[in-house]
Amino acid sequence: MSKQDYAEIREEVAKLCAGFPGEYWQRLERDSAYPDAFVQALTDAGYLSALIPEEYGGSGLPLSAAAAILEEVQRSGCNGGACHAQMYIMGSILRHGNEDQKQRYLPRIASGELRLQAFGVTEPTSGTDTTSLKTFARREGDHYVVNGQKIWTSRAEYSDLMLLLARTTPKDEVAKKTDGLSVFIVDMQEARKAGMTIRPIRTMMNHATTEVFFDNVKVPAENLIGEEGKGFRYILSGMNAERILIAAECIGDAKWFIKKASDYSKERVVFGRPIGQNQGIQFPIARAHAQMRAAELMVHEAARLYEQGENCGEEANIAKMLAAEASWAAAEACVQTYGGFAFAEEYDVERKFRETRLYQVAPISTNLILSYIAEHVLGMPRSY
Ligand SMILES: Cc1cc2nc3c(=O)[nH]c(=O)nc-3n(C[C@H](O)[C@H](O)[C@H](O)COP(=O)(O)OP(=O)(O)OC[C@H]3O[C@@H](n4cnc5c(N)ncnc54)[C@H](O)[C@@H]3O)c2cc1C
């Protein structure tokens, strides 16, 4: 994939994003509000259904096109975090659901009638140690009864469906700790009427994230995806795509910061010359650019392997780590270049700075990527 790939899509996304300038995001932050109009515009333009095959009403585009869309959203100063999951969570239904589930959900997700953008994996007591999660789904006749708690379930208040990972066999009764976990589609409206409570968590950026409590929530057995007990591998199978897309968002953020910083450095005159004439200002921006370009190549390589159906675990993980580090380096350089003005809301630097920091922690933190590389690529002993 070259830099110019998907030029038309990028141009159209940029045009759409121009309708949602900094003031729009600043206003939302002040009210801790969800970017409804932005998400609706992306939905109406068909971007959030890019990965749904045409036979189910989507545009059937390859992962690299979805990556270009998200990169452009971030490069334009917008924040795809409000809706990016609508693009890829459906992959679990597409890859592991039965035909009835695909027919029931995918066309309505593609049209935007149904929002599937809540992903309930993380729990407060288990954190990164996913197989130790405690939320339990007990089979009772034609349904499951779910009890437990999730944390950091983003967009739960703005989603019609949730993809839920829960234990269906206790950890001490399975041969492998990755067994006994199952994936369900939860109808949020039904669940909220009968046992599900959602509590918003205020965070350092405007991210509609929540805690979700399940108190005897009934989920029809027909909403189980694939086989009971095999859910962990279904979730894993979607993670490479997620990492590549999040990495593309980081590249977009890095490009936004680099442009913002280099433009400003040419305009701002102190001591009778543009600050950008000083190498102390130039070099961090130039270095961030170099980091971003290297990470961008790795994102493209990971997407290429993914699209060829090859194992891209190493490349997807490395792409995510390097891109998140590049966006952070660019954010740092931009703050330093803007000086005091970086801290003023109206330039959006402080907002994007807070937003891009997340990517080194979620959806997977850097340490876990390094562990993956050490263990699975370099064959070193497992550390946990
Ligand atoms: C804004 C936001 C949105 C999120 N959205 C979602 C969502 O929609 N759905 C969802 O399921 N989750 C979501 N998450 C959760 C996110 O995936 C987790 O926060 C992340 O995976 C880290 O888990 P944790 O916070 O429990 O950290 P912990 O597991 O408590 O880890 C804390 C630190 O210790 C490190 N650490 C832990 N174990 C090891 C080890 N063995 N070796 C080295 N270092 C280790 C970690 O890398 C991390 O740096 C979100 C989080 C945030 C902050």
The ligand as a Tripos MOL2 file, in Angstrom:
@<TRIPOS>MOLECULE
LIG
   53    58     1     0     0
SMALL
NO_CHARGES

@<TRIPOS>ATOM
      1 C1        -10.5180    4.7950   27.9030 C.3       1 LIG1
      2 C2        -10.4640    3.3010   27.8900 C.ar      1 LIG1
      3 C3        -11.3140    2.6070   27.0500 C.ar      1 LIG1
      4 C4        -11.3220    1.2220   27.0720 C.ar      1 LIG1
      5 N1        -12.2520    0.5370   26.3040 N.ar      1 LIG1
      6 C5        -12.4030   -0.7990   26.4990 C.ar      1 LIG1
      7 C6        -13.4960   -1.5020   25.9050 C.ar      1 LIG1
      8 O1        -14.3110   -0.9130   25.1640 O.2       1 LIG1
      9 N2        -13.6580   -2.8140   26.1940 N.ar      1 LIG1
     10 C7        -12.8050   -3.5000   27.0120 C.ar      1 LIG1
     11 O2        -13.0100   -4.6880   27.2320 O.2       1 LIG1
     12 N3        -11.7390   -2.8720   27.5790 N.ar      1 LIG1
     13 C8        -11.5370   -1.5450   27.3500 C.ar      1 LIG1
     14 N4        -10.4890   -0.8820   27.9550 N.ar      1 LIG1
     15 C9         -9.6040   -1.6230   28.8490 C.3       1 LIG1
     16 C10        -8.1860   -1.7280   28.3280 C.3       1 LIG1
     17 O3         -8.1220   -2.6990   27.3250 O.3       1 LIG1
     18 C11        -7.3290   -2.0640   29.5660 C.3       1 LIG1
     19 O4         -7.2940   -0.8930   30.3770 O.3       1 LIG1
     20 C12        -5.9630   -2.4790   29.1930 C.3       1 LIG1
     21 O5         -6.0050   -3.6930   28.4950 O.3       1 LIG1
     22 C13        -5.0870   -2.6420   30.4420 C.3       1 LIG1
     23 O6         -5.7540   -3.3650   31.4310 O.3       1 LIG1
     24 P1         -5.8800   -2.8010   32.9160 P.3       1 LIG1
     25 O7         -6.2970   -1.3920   32.8360 O.co2     1 LIG1
     26 O8         -6.7090   -3.7100   33.7420 O.co2     1 LIG1
     27 O9         -4.4020   -2.8330   33.4460 O.3       1 LIG1
     28 P2         -3.7140   -3.9500   34.3280 P.3       1 LIG1
     29 O10        -3.9350   -5.3060   33.7490 O.co2     1 LIG1
     30 O11        -4.0800   -3.7150   35.7490 O.co2     1 LIG1
     31 O12        -2.1880   -3.5700   34.0960 O.3       1 LIG1
     32 C14        -1.6170   -2.3640   34.6250 C.3       1 LIG1
     33 C15        -0.2100   -2.2210   34.0880 C.3       1 LIG1
     34 O13         0.5590   -3.3760   34.4350 O.3       1 LIG1
     35 C16         1.1010   -3.9570   33.2690 C.3       1 LIG1
     36 N5          1.1550   -5.4090   33.4020 N.ar      1 LIG1
     37 C17         0.1680   -6.2490   33.8240 C.ar      1 LIG1
     38 N6          0.6010   -7.5220   33.7660 N.ar      1 LIG1
     39 C18         1.8580   -7.4870   33.2800 C.ar      1 LIG1
     40 C19         2.8390   -8.4850   32.9590 C.ar      1 LIG1
     41 N7          2.6040   -9.7890   33.1380 N.pl3     1 LIG1
     42 N8          4.0360   -8.0800   32.4720 N.ar      1 LIG1
     43 C20         4.3080   -6.7680   32.3020 C.ar      1 LIG1
     44 N9          3.4290   -5.7900   32.5880 N.ar      1 LIG1
     45 C21         2.2230   -6.1520   33.0520 C.ar      1 LIG1
     46 C22         0.1930   -3.5300   32.1380 C.3       1 LIG1
     47 O14         0.8490   -3.5740   30.9040 O.3       1 LIG1
     48 C23        -0.1800   -2.1210   32.5600 C.3       1 LIG1
     49 O15         0.8370   -1.2500   32.1730 O.3       1 LIG1
     50 C24       -10.4240    0.5110   27.9080 C.ar      1 LIG1
     51 C25        -9.5410    1.2270   28.7240 C.ar      1 LIG1
     52 C26        -9.5570    2.5930   28.7320 C.ar      1 LIG1
     53 C27        -8.6410    3.3300   29.6640 C.3       1 LIG1
@<TRIPOS>BOND
     1     1     2 1
     2     2     3 ar
     3     2    52 ar
     4     3     4 ar
     5     4     5 ar
     6     4    50 ar
     7     5     6 ar
     8     6     7 ar
     9     6    13 1
    10     7     8 2
    11     7     9 ar
    12     9    10 ar
    13    10    11 2
    14    10    12 ar
    15    12    13 ar
    16    13    14 ar
    17    14    15 1
    18    14    50 ar
    19    15    16 1
    20    16    17 1
    21    16    18 1
    22    18    19 1
    23    18    20 1
    24    20    21 1
    25    20    22 1
    26    22    23 1
    27    23    24 1
    28    24    25 2
    29    24    26 1
    30    24    27 1
    31    27    28 1
    32    28    29 2
    33    28    30 1
    34    28    31 1
    35    31    32 1
    36    32    33 1
    37    33    34 1
    38    33    48 1
    39    34    35 1
    40    35    36 1
    41    35    46 1
    42    36    37 ar
    43    36    45 ar
    44    37    38 ar
    45    38    39 ar
    46    39    40 ar
    47    39    45 ar
    48    40    41 1
    49    40    42 ar
    50    42    43 ar
    51    43    44 ar
    52    44    45 ar
    53    46    47 1
    54    46    48 1
    55    48    49 1
    56    50    51 ar
    57    51    52 ar
    58    52    53 1
@<TRIPOS>SUBSTRUCTURE
     1 LIG1         1 GROUP 0 **** ****
